[in-house]
Amino acid sequence: MSNTPEKPALAGRSRDRRLFRRIGTRIEGRIVFAGVDTECIVHEMSATGALIECLPLPALGADVALDVPEVGFARGTAVRHDGDLVCIELATSPEKQNRLTDKLILAAFRNPPDE
């Protein structure tokens, strides 16, 4: 027998490399991009990204500003579309990431995701 510990399976490894966990929620907010100011629904969010439902969708690569009640304001870039959802990479400073995560957890308790 070997004393070498077994290596964990690599399946799903790309999901495990996130530094901040995505938190499911259903918070109504606002998104601003390219002269558009519209309501949105935040379905998932972390300190460094968000999955947003809005119409119209921002173009990929567009700079966006996201205002989420009880969480705060953040700037980011639209990086992927998934149907009528847009994935936004947030440019949150390291000093604000933990504070944003704490606020997000509290807001998610008040605005849980749909089942």
Disulfide bonds with the S-S distance in Angstrom:
none
